Amino acid sequence: MAVFKWRGRWAHDYRDAAGIRHRTTHASQADARAEAARIRIHRRGRLGPRIDPRATVADYAAHWLKTITPPLLKRRAFEAHASAARLYIVPRLGTLRLTDLRRSDVKAFLAGCQREGASGQPLTRGSVRLVYSAIRAMLNAAIDDELVSGNVAAKLGRKLRLQPTAHERHAATAQRVLEPAERRALLEAARQDEGGVWYPVVLVYDRAGLRLGEGRALEISDVRFETRKLRVRHAADDKTDALEEPKHGPREVDLSPGLAEVLEAHISGLERAAAETGRPLTRWLFPSTAGTMLDAANIRRALRRLARRAGLPPVSPQDLRHTFGSTLATTELPQYVQQQMGHRDITTTIGTYGGAFHARPRRGVALLDDGMLRVCRRAGGDKVVTLGRGRTREGSGSNGKD
């Protein structure tokens, strides 16, 4: 670092951690020395890579993206963040110094994204929500790097109504849920199509509520017939087929008796085919004809074809997952549905399937009366009434005081 007189002003010359040279000019020597001291204090005692406190939003965005590359972040999440930075954050906020970014700047930026996207057309609320998620995550990283003390984008999504309401979430989920008759038609189409080779695949998505990548990554050893459990240990990336942890960690899903029976027959068929061909038994529960993991696009195409055959609109694995969760929610507690679905927390479960939970008949405090004795006064004497589920049983009681 150096402070010197340059072209009639005081200059502060220094190089950042990347070796890039910077020079700032100031009206007085005191101002230049104060800037040098501020940067010196910022660098002192740091064990990690130093970040220039004068970095612009564009500079910091480039640094931030390098720190979240896969596998540190899921590929799809990284691509969404990188796209938001490249198309919106850097072009519109890139020249501002990160430490000078204000809440009003971010609000105006998001409002501009709503009015016009990268192509000049207004962005949908969902697209703006992805941009907001990226800038909020970037500023959270800036807090960790001690460049800023707070996130000026925090809670703006709620203020700008970028997040769907509970009613909108429930309605969107309900539109994707198949009716019982539609499920039966789809499964019957799968049973009759191509000798029923797709039937076990469709049934797993229908009866276990797996995400697309989780179903593709199932191995034969993941089916536990003794305990009636299906282990969900991995998820396959749609594009690269790389195995990673499920979205919120491994879990076990209960096997329905019907699904267990179909999977047992399916695995026996795989073992017979391996013995007849002399090939080793594949590790995958649903292998391709080449013995590899099923392709994601093939599963989507098969479901669309089966839906057409059943006379239904296009059906996706996510539709079957929502059908599974919504069906469970009509009879089971939210905690059980959360565990089966693999949600991070119960608020996600209730926020997605809350309509189904509320539709369940409730007895309230009347449930506490089950099995209890109560003496009812009647004109001809007291009666002892045993309260049960939907019925009462009467007996003679004393005429004394209760």
Stockholm file with secondary structure:
# STOCKHOLM 1.0

chainA/1-402         MAVFKWRGRWAHDYRDAAGIRHRTTHASQADARAEAARIRIHRRGRLGPRIDPRATVADYAAHWLKTITPPLLKRRAFEAHASAARLYIVPRLGTLRLTDLRRSDVKAFLAGCQREGASGQPLTRGSVRLVYSAIRAMLNAAIDDELVSGNVAAKLGRKLRLQPTAHERHAATAQRVLEPAERRALLEAARQDEGGVWYPVVLVYDRAGLRLGEGRALEISDVRFETRKLRVRHAADDKTDALEEPKHGPREVDLSPGLAEVLEAHISGLERAAAETGRPLTRWLFPSTAGTMLDAANIRRALRRLARRAGLPPVSPQDLRHTFGSTLATTELPQYVQQQMGHRDITTTIGTYGGAFHARPRRGVALLDDGMLRVCRRAGGDKVVTLGRGRTREGSGSNGKD
#=GR chainA/1-402 SS CEEEEETTEEEEEEECTTSCEEEEEESSHHHHHHHHHHHHHHHTTCCSCCCCTTCBHHHHHHHHHHHTCTTSSCHHHHHHHHHHIIIIIHHHHTTSBGGGCCHHHHHHHHHHHHHCCTTSSCCCHHHHHHHHHHHHHHHHHHHHTTSCSSCTTTTHHHHTTCSCCHHHHHHHHHHHCCCHHHHHHHHHHHHHGGGGTTHHHHHHHHHHCCCHHHHHTCBGGGEETTTTEEEECCEECTTTCCEECCTTCCEEEECCHHHHHHHHHHHHHHHHHHHHHTCCCCSBSSBCTTSSBCCHHHHHHHHHHHHHHTTCSCCCHHHHHHHHHHHHHTTSCHHHHHHHHTCSSHHHHHHHHHHHHHTSCCCGGGGGGTTCEEEECCTTCCEEEEECSSCEEEEECCSSCC
#=GC SS_cons         CEEEEETTEEEEEEECTTSCEEEEEESSHHHHHHHHHHHHHHHTTCCSCCCCTTCBHHHHHHHHHHHTCTTSSCHHHHHHHHHHIIIIIHHHHTTSBGGGCCHHHHHHHHHHHHHCCTTSSCCCHHHHHHHHHHHHHHHHHHHHTTSCSSCTTTTHHHHTTCSCCHHHHHHHHHHHCCCHHHHHHHHHHHHHGGGGTTHHHHHHHHHHCCCHHHHHTCBGGGEETTTTEEEECCEECTTTCCEECCTTCCEEEECCHHHHHHHHHHHHHHHHHHHHHTCCCCSBSSBCTTSSBCCHHHHHHHHHHHHHHTTCSCCCHHHHHHHHHHHHHTTSCHHHHHHHHTCSSHHHHHHHHHHHHHTSCCCGGGGGGTTCEEEECCTTCCEEEEECSSCEEEEECCSSCC
//
